[in-house]
Amino acid sequence: MRALLQRVSESAVRVDGKIFGQSGPGLMILVCAMAGDTEAEARKLAAKTARLRIFPDSEGKMNRSLTDTGGSALVISQFTLAADTSRGNRPGFSAAAPPDEGERLYLAFAEALRNEGIPVDTGQFGANMAVSLTNDGPVTLWLDTQA
């Protein structure tokens, strides 16, 4: 699985102009299930995300995790993280999990993050979503269970 984490002061996702999910200080996470991924990868990625020390301590050093800060997460499905841009000018997405598997693993990731004690809102799988966020830092990290 792949995830792009952005440290945010706030984030929201709208579907058909209405707020579908949102978070306060914490992370906005774009998640992509890759072909062959399992729920074990979803749990591993969620645990890493919850414990990753990317929030500032009292001295301004990145020493605190999402768990430490009590922050929340907005988790958005993003199959385009599987893009292969090595040939031509049109990305290919064949490395992404099929939609039914992708949705199942995306939801498994969100649930595993909840099981880590993180308040989680999600987007709507497969919908055309408008995502807004206010970066904090900015801090943006890429995680990949296959790397």
Number of C-alpha atoms within 10 A of each C-alpha: 29 25 24 18 21 25 24 25 18 20 24 23 24 18 15 10 9 10 14 17 20 22 23 18 19 28 29 34 26 21 29 27 31 24 15 12 19 16 17 15 20 26 20 15 21 23 16 14 22 23 14 16 18 19 20 14 14 8 7 9 11 13 14 17 20 23 19 14 15 12 21 27 31 28 28 26 24 21 24 15 19 21 14 15 11 9 8 8 7 10 13 15 16 13 16 24 21 15 13 10 17 25 19 16 26 25 20 19 26 25 18 22 26 17 15 17 15 21 19 21 19 21 24 16 18 12 11 11 20 15 18 13 19 16 18 16 12 9 13 16 11 11 15 15 15 9 6
